[in-house]
Amino acid sequence: MISERRGREKLHFLNPVPIRLVHDRWVSKYAEPWAAGLSRLKHNIEAKERPMEKVFEIYIRTTPERLWEAISDGTTTRVLVGPNFEGEPPSASSEILEEDAPRRRVERMVAEWSEEVKREGPSRVTWEIEPVGTSCRLRVTHDELREGANDQLYGGWPMILSGLKSFLETGEFIDTPATLRFAAMPGGEAA
């Protein structure tokens, strides 16, 4: 502590350095676990408030225009909606929120292939196409999913994208359910 006289007053000043050294040596080791616990609590609470997001990325040897045409018929997303087979409910309905052909499409999707996934409600699917050399990078982001959402809602993306890649690169369909659904659609024949 430093004292200084100014006329009839005596002022006292604390030097913060020794106080900080005492804090660092004796107090901080007890405060750190509390601070870390509060930080984890904050992160966990905020994580529950954020919707879940799934990102899928694939490279396909094609042009952006050809990839766009395989994905969309102009009004619907062909690989999501698919044909209505005999007695089979439609795959999904979607509403286009944003579109910049042949680069980006954002849509609100409601899955309709089972009662369980219908109860999940709407989610958002973003298609982004970026040319890379003689190929295109297709990134599909499926978000606005509730934490712990039914994995039937997003678990088929690898199969859908693999079928799309095979079709565009070879002109042939692989025999996965999602690919066969796409093949049966008007315009789904090999180009």
C-alpha positions as YAML, in Angstrom:
chain: A
units: angstrom
residues:
- id: 1
  name: MET
  ca: [0.00, 0.00, 0.00]
- id: 2
  name: ILE
  ca: [1.19, 3.47, -0.84]
- id: 3
  name: SER
  ca: [0.13, 6.53, 1.18]
- id: 4
  name: GLU
  ca: [0.30, 10.11, -0.01]
- id: 5
  name: ARG
  ca: [-0.50, 13.37, 1.76]
- id: 6
  name: ARG
  ca: [-2.38, 16.13, -0.05]
- id: 7
  name: GLY
  ca: [-2.94, 18.99, 2.27]
- id: 8
  name: ARG
  ca: [-5.06, 17.78, 5.17]
- id: 9
  name: GLU
  ca: [-5.97, 14.55, 3.36]
- id: 10
  name: LYS
  ca: [-4.03, 11.31, 3.45]
- id: 11
  name: LEU
  ca: [-4.71, 9.14, 0.37]
- id: 12
  name: HIS
  ca: [-4.04, 5.41, 0.35]
- id: 13
  name: PHE
  ca: [-3.46, 3.44, -2.86]
- id: 14
  name: LEU
  ca: [-3.32, -0.30, -3.25]
- id: 15
  name: ASN
  ca: [-0.77, -1.91, -5.51]
- id: 16
  name: PRO
  ca: [-2.79, -4.55, -7.49]
- id: 17
  name: VAL
  ca: [0.20, -6.69, -8.46]
- id: 18
  name: PRO
  ca: [0.74, -8.41, -5.10]
- id: 19
  name: ILE
  ca: [-3.01, -8.93, -4.72]
- id: 20
  name: ARG
  ca: [-3.16, -10.56, -8.15]
- id: 21
  name: LEU
  ca: [-0.22, -12.81, -7.25]
- id: 22
  name: VAL
  ca: [-2.03, -13.98, -4.12]
- id: 23
  name: HIS
  ca: [-5.17, -14.61, -6.17]
- id: 24
  name: ASP
  ca: [-3.25, -16.55, -8.82]
- id: 25
  name: ARG
  ca: [-1.48, -18.67, -6.26]
- id: 26
  name: TRP
  ca: [-4.27, -19.38, -3.76]
- id: 27
  name: VAL
  ca: [-7.71, -18.54, -5.13]
- id: 28
  name: SER
  ca: [-7.66, -19.30, -8.87]
- id: 29
  name: LYS
  ca: [-7.16, -23.04, -8.43]
- id: 30
  name: TYR
  ca: [-10.51, -23.17, -6.61]
- id: 31
  name: ALA
  ca: [-12.33, -20.81, -9.00]
- id: 32
  name: GLU
  ca: [-11.28, -22.59, -12.22]
- id: 33
  name: PRO
  ca: [-13.49, -25.70, -11.78]
- id: 34
  name: TRP
  ca: [-16.49, -23.44, -11.10]
- id: 35
  name: ALA
  ca: [-15.79, -21.34, -14.20]
- id: 36
  name: ALA
  ca: [-15.30, -24.45, -16.34]
- id: 37
  name: GLY
  ca: [-18.55, -25.95, -15.01]
- id: 38
  name: LEU
  ca: [-20.48, -22.78, -15.79]
- id: 39
  name: SER
  ca: [-18.95, -22.70, -19.26]
- id: 40
  name: ARG
  ca: [-20.03, -26.32, -19.90]
- id: 41
  name: LEU
  ca: [-23.52, -25.57, -18.58]
- id: 42
  name: LYS
  ca: [-23.81, -22.57, -20.92]
- id: 43
  name: HIS
  ca: [-22.65, -24.68, -23.88]
- id: 44
  name: ASN
  ca: [-25.09, -27.52, -23.08]
- id: 45
  name: ILE
  ca: [-28.05, -25.16, -22.72]
- id: 46
  name: GLU
  ca: [-27.26, -23.39, -25.98]
- id: 47
  name: ALA
  ca: [-26.72, -26.70, -27.80]
- id: 48
  name: LYS
  ca: [-30.23, -27.83, -26.83]
- id: 49
  name: GLU
  ca: [-31.67, -24.61, -28.27]
- id: 50
  name: ARG
  ca: [-29.89, -25.02, -31.62]
- id: 51
  name: PRO
  ca: [-31.46, -27.30, -34.20]
- id: 52
  name: MET
  ca: [-29.46, -30.29, -35.38]
- id: 53
  name: GLU
  ca: [-27.68, -30.10, -38.75]
- id: 54
  name: LYS
  ca: [-26.40, -32.85, -41.07]
- id: 55
  name: VAL
  ca: [-24.02, -32.04, -43.93]
- id: 56
  name: PHE
  ca: [-23.31, -34.42, -46.82]
- id: 57
  name: GLU
  ca: [-20.77, -33.73, -49.54]
- id: 58
  name: ILE
  ca: [-19.94, -35.62, -52.70]
- id: 59
  name: TYR
  ca: [-17.96, -34.95, -55.89]
- id: 60
  name: ILE
  ca: [-19.61, -35.94, -59.17]
- id: 61
  name: ARG
  ca: [-18.00, -35.88, -62.61]
- id: 62
  name: THR
  ca: [-20.62, -33.76, -64.43]
- id: 63
  name: THR
  ca: [-21.57, -30.17, -65.20]
- id: 64
  name: PRO
  ca: [-23.54, -27.95, -62.80]
- id: 65
  name: GLU
  ca: [-26.38, -27.76, -65.35]
- id: 66
  name: ARG
  ca: [-26.65, -31.54, -65.74]
- id: 67
  name: LEU
  ca: [-26.50, -32.06, -61.97]
- id: 68
  name: TRP
  ca: [-29.17, -29.40, -61.45]
- id: 69
  name: GLU
  ca: [-31.41, -31.07, -64.03]
- id: 70
  name: ALA
  ca: [-31.01, -34.44, -62.28]
- id: 71
  name: ILE
  ca: [-31.95, -32.87, -58.93]
- id: 72
  name: SER
  ca: [-34.80, -30.58, -59.96]
- id: 73
  name: ASP
  ca: [-37.53, -30.58, -62.59]
- id: 74
  name: GLY
  ca: [-38.07, -26.86, -62.03]
- id: 75
  name: THR
  ca: [-40.85, -27.15, -59.46]
- id: 76
  name: THR
  ca: [-39.95, -30.13, -57.26]
- id: 77
  name: THR
  ca: [-36.81, -31.79, -56.07]
- id: 78
  name: ARG
  ca: [-36.97, -35.05, -58.00]
- id: 79
  name: VAL
  ca: [-34.67, -37.06, -55.75]
- id: 80
  name: LEU
  ca: [-36.81, -36.22, -52.69]
- id: 81
  name: VAL
  ca: [-40.36, -36.47, -53.96]
- id: 82
  name: GLY
  ca: [-40.02, -39.44, -56.32]
- id: 83
  name: PRO
  ca: [-42.94, -41.18, -58.02]
- id: 84
  name: ASN
  ca: [-45.94, -42.44, -56.16]
- id: 85
  name: PHE
  ca: [-45.69, -46.23, -56.53]
- id: 86
  name: GLU
  ca: [-48.85, -48.32, -56.24]
- id: 87
  name: GLY
  ca: [-50.23, -47.98, -52.74]
- id: 88
  name: GLU
  ca: [-47.07, -46.25, -51.54]
- id: 89
  name: PRO
  ca: [-47.30, -42.78, -49.96]
- id: 90
  name: PRO
  ca: [-45.30, -39.94, -51.52]
- id: 91
  name: SER
  ca: [-41.76, -39.56, -50.23]
- id: 92
  name: ALA
  ca: [-41.83, -35.90, -49.25]
- id: 93
  name: SER
  ca: [-43.33, -32.58, -50.10]
- id: 94
  name: SER
  ca: [-41.21, -29.50, -50.40]
- id: 95
  name: GLU
  ca: [-41.56, -25.75, -50.76]
- id: 96
  name: ILE
  ca: [-38.79, -23.81, -52.50]
- id: 97
  name: LEU
  ca: [-37.54, -21.00, -50.27]
- id: 98
  name: GLU
  ca: [-34.65, -19.79, -52.40]
- id: 99
  name: GLU
  ca: [-33.29, -20.76, -55.80]
- id: 100
  name: ASP
  ca: [-30.29, -19.72, -57.90]
- id: 101
  name: ALA
  ca: [-30.15, -22.29, -60.73]
- id: 102
  name: PRO
  ca: [-27.83, -24.16, -61.27]
- id: 103
  name: ARG
  ca: [-25.91, -23.31, -58.09]
- id: 104
  name: ARG
  ca: [-28.15, -23.27, -55.01]
- id: 105
  name: ARG
  ca: [-31.58, -24.35, -53.86]
- id: 106
  name: VAL
  ca: [-33.08, -24.06, -50.37]
- id: 107
  name: GLU
  ca: [-36.35, -25.75, -49.56]
- id: 108
  name: ARG
  ca: [-38.58, -26.62, -46.64]
- id: 109
  name: MET
  ca: [-39.22, -30.37, -46.69]
- id: 110
  name: VAL
  ca: [-41.84, -32.46, -44.94]
- id: 111
  name: ALA
  ca: [-41.05, -36.19, -45.03]
- id: 112
  name: GLU
  ca: [-44.12, -38.33, -45.63]
- id: 113
  name: TRP
  ca: [-42.91, -41.91, -45.91]
- id: 114
  name: SER
  ca: [-43.97, -42.93, -42.39]
- id: 115
  name: GLU
  ca: [-46.05, -41.59, -39.52]
- id: 116
  name: GLU
  ca: [-42.93, -41.34, -37.34]
- id: 117
  name: VAL
  ca: [-41.11, -39.02, -39.73]
- id: 118
  name: LYS
  ca: [-44.27, -37.02, -40.48]
- id: 119
  name: ARG
  ca: [-44.40, -36.16, -36.78]
- id: 120
  name: GLU
  ca: [-40.90, -34.65, -37.04]
- id: 121
  name: GLY
  ca: [-42.44, -31.77, -38.99]
- id: 122
  name: PRO
  ca: [-40.69, -29.58, -41.54]
- id: 123
  name: SER
  ca: [-36.93, -29.30, -41.94]
- id: 124
  name: ARG
  ca: [-34.73, -27.39, -44.36]
- id: 125
  name: VAL
  ca: [-32.60, -28.84, -47.16]
- id: 126
  name: THR
  ca: [-29.96, -26.73, -48.92]
- id: 127
  name: TRP
  ca: [-28.40, -27.95, -52.18]
- id: 128
  name: GLU
  ca: [-25.15, -26.23, -53.19]
- id: 129
  name: ILE
  ca: [-23.38, -27.03, -56.46]
- id: 130
  name: GLU
  ca: [-19.87, -25.78, -57.10]
- id: 131
  name: PRO
  ca: [-17.82, -26.63, -60.21]
- id: 132
  name: VAL
  ca: [-14.41, -28.15, -59.40]
- id: 133
  name: GLY
  ca: [-12.38, -28.86, -62.55]
- id: 134
  name: THR
  ca: [-14.37, -31.35, -64.65]
- id: 135
  name: SER
  ca: [-16.51, -32.27, -61.64]
- id: 136
  name: CYS
  ca: [-18.96, -30.64, -59.28]
- id: 137
  name: ARG
  ca: [-19.02, -30.61, -55.52]
- id: 138
  name: LEU
  ca: [-22.55, -31.20, -54.27]
- id: 139
  name: ARG
  ca: [-23.10, -30.24, -50.65]
- id: 140
  name: VAL
  ca: [-26.46, -31.07, -49.10]
- id: 141
  name: THR
  ca: [-27.16, -29.50, -45.73]
- id: 142
  name: HIS
  ca: [-30.20, -30.88, -43.92]
- id: 143
  name: ASP
  ca: [-30.91, -28.68, -40.92]
- id: 144
  name: GLU
  ca: [-33.62, -27.33, -38.65]
- id: 145
  name: LEU
  ca: [-33.91, -30.86, -37.31]
- id: 146
  name: ARG
  ca: [-34.77, -31.22, -33.66]
- id: 147
  name: GLU
  ca: [-32.05, -32.72, -31.48]
- id: 148
  name: GLY
  ca: [-32.58, -36.49, -31.45]
- id: 149
  name: ALA
  ca: [-34.71, -36.43, -34.61]
- id: 150
  name: ASN
  ca: [-35.68, -39.77, -36.13]
- id: 151
  name: ASP
  ca: [-32.67, -40.89, -38.22]
- id: 152
  name: GLN
  ca: [-35.04, -42.06, -40.99]
- id: 153
  name: LEU
  ca: [-35.41, -38.35, -41.75]
- id: 154
  name: TYR
  ca: [-31.77, -37.82, -42.73]
- id: 155
  name: GLY
  ca: [-30.16, -41.28, -42.79]
- id: 156
  name: GLY
  ca: [-30.90, -41.98, -46.46]
- id: 157
  name: TRP
  ca: [-28.79, -39.13, -47.84]
- id: 158
  name: PRO
  ca: [-25.66, -41.24, -48.51]
- id: 159
  name: MET
  ca: [-27.78, -43.71, -50.53]
- id: 160
  name: ILE
  ca: [-29.55, -40.92, -52.46]
- id: 161
  name: LEU
  ca: [-26.32, -39.10, -53.29]
- id: 162
  name: SER
  ca: [-24.47, -42.30, -54.23]
- id: 163
  name: GLY
  ca: [-27.28, -43.23, -56.61]
- id: 164
  name: LEU
  ca: [-27.24, -39.76, -58.13]
- id: 165
  name: LYS
  ca: [-23.46, -39.94, -58.61]
- id: 166
  name: SER
  ca: [-23.62, -43.37, -60.25]
- id: 167
  name: PHE
  ca: [-26.40, -42.30, -62.60]
- id: 168
  name: LEU
  ca: [-24.65, -39.10, -63.71]
- id: 169
  name: GLU
  ca: [-21.23, -40.70, -64.16]
- id: 170
  name: THR
  ca: [-22.23, -44.03, -65.76]
- id: 171
  name: GLY
  ca: [-25.80, -43.57, -66.96]
- id: 172
  name: GLU
  ca: [-26.78, -46.63, -64.93]
- id: 173
  name: PHE
  ca: [-28.73, -46.92, -61.72]
- id: 174
  name: ILE
  ca: [-27.54, -48.79, -58.66]
- id: 175
  name: ASP
  ca: [-30.21, -50.93, -56.99]
- id: 176
  name: THR
  ca: [-30.83, -48.93, -53.81]
- id: 177
  name: PRO
  ca: [-34.47, -48.02, -53.03]
- id: 178
  name: ALA
  ca: [-33.82, -44.27, -53.43]
- id: 179
  name: THR
  ca: [-32.09, -44.77, -56.77]
- id: 180
  name: LEU
  ca: [-34.81, -47.04, -58.14]
- id: 181
  name: ARG
  ca: [-37.38, -44.45, -57.09]
- id: 182
  name: PHE
  ca: [-35.49, -41.78, -59.06]
- id: 183
  name: ALA
  ca: [-35.10, -44.10, -62.08]
- id: 184
  name: ALA
  ca: [-38.86, -44.64, -62.26]
- id: 185
  name: MET
  ca: [-39.58, -40.90, -62.54]
- id: 186
  name: PRO
  ca: [-40.30, -39.20, -65.86]
- id: 187
  name: GLY
  ca: [-36.97, -37.86, -67.06]
- id: 188
  name: GLY
  ca: [-35.08, -40.25, -64.78]
- id: 189
  name: GLU
  ca: [-33.79, -42.26, -67.71]
- id: 190
  name: ALA
  ca: [-30.08, -42.17, -68.50]
- id: 191
  name: ALA
  ca: [-29.06, -39.02, -70.36]
...
